């Protein structure tokens, strides 16, 4: 399981909120496009 899959799973299971997923973008774990795919929200820097 890669980082994108982990973050998506954590978000879908309610373990991570949108801010936590945004932190994964900042850390370089996922891309801005992957953030949008996971959360349905446009990443706003």
DOMI-325860 format. One record per residue: x, y, z of N, C-alpha, C in turn; residue in one letter. Coordinates in pm, whole numbers, padded with zeros to 5 digits, always signed. Layout:
// DOMI-325860
XYZXYZXYZa
...
This chain:
// DOMI-325860
+00085-00117+00000+00000+00000+00000+00090+00125+00000x
+00071+00211-00101+00153+00332-00108+00092+00442-00019x
+00160+00554-00012+00116+00662+00077-00020+00717+00038x
-00046+00732-00093-00177+00779-00138-00287+00687-00087x
-00269+00558-00103-00370+00462-00059-00391+00467+00091x
-00281+00484+00166-00292+00494+00312-00371+00617+00353x
-00335+00732+00296-00404+00857+00331-00552+00847+00295x
-00581+00794+00177-00721+00779+00134-00799+00689+00230x
-00738+00580+00268-00803+00486+00361-00828+00552+00496x
-00728+00623+00548-00744+00691+00677-00857+00794+00671x
-00864+00870+00561-00969+00972+00546-01107+00907+00534x
-01117+00806+00451-01246+00740+00429-01298+00672+00556x
-01207+00627+00641-01246+00560+00765-01263+00657+00882x
-01250+00786+00854-01272+00887+00957-01157+00905+01054x
-01043+00845+01024-00928+00859+01112-00856+00991+01091x
-00862+01043+00968-00799+01171+00934-00906+01267+00885x
-00891+01395+00921-00980+01499+00869-00912+01569+00751x
-00979+01668+00693-00926+01737+00575-00792+01804+00607x
-00779+01862+00725-00653+01929+00761-00537+01830+00766x
-00564+01713+00816-00458+01610+00824-00416+01568+00683x
-00512+01555+00593-00480+01521+00454-00400+01635+00391x
-00436+01759+00421-00361+01875+00371-00217+01871+00421x
-00197+01828+00544-00062+01814+00597+00019+01711+00518x
-00049+01608+00467+00019+01508+00386+00069+01569+00255x
-00004+01668+00202+00043+01741+00083+00168+01819+00117x
+00165+01891+00229+00279+01971+00272+00403+01884+00291x
+00385+01766+00346+00496+01674+00372+00544+01603+00245x
+00469+01617+00135+00509+01553+00010+00463+01409-00004x
+00374+01367+00084+00322+01230+00078+00228+01211-00040x
+00147+01315-00069+00052+01310-00180+00059+01442-00255x
+00003+01443-00376+00001+01564-00458-00128+01642-00433x
-00132+01764-00486-00252+01847-00477-00368+01778-00548x
-00342+01716-00662-00448+01645-00734-00500+01526-00654x
-00410+01455-00587-00451+01342-00503-00533+01391-00384x
-00497+01507-00329-00575+01568-00221-00719+01588-00265x
-00736+01647-00384-00871+01672-00437-00946+01540-00459x
-00875+01439-00509-00938+01309-00532-00986+01247-00401x
-00907+01259-00297-00941+01200-00168-01054+01275-00099x
-01042+01408-00095-01134+01488-00013-01251+01548-00090x
-01235+01564-00221-01337+01632-00300-01331+01783-00286x
-01224+01832-00222-01205+01974-00196-01084+02022-00274x
-01090+02142-00329-00975+02200-00398-00875+02248-00294x
-00751+02207-00309-00645+02246-00214-00615+02393-00231x
-00627+02469-00123-00602+02613-00125-00481+02643-00040x
-00375+02685-00105-00249+02711-00035-00260+02832+00054x
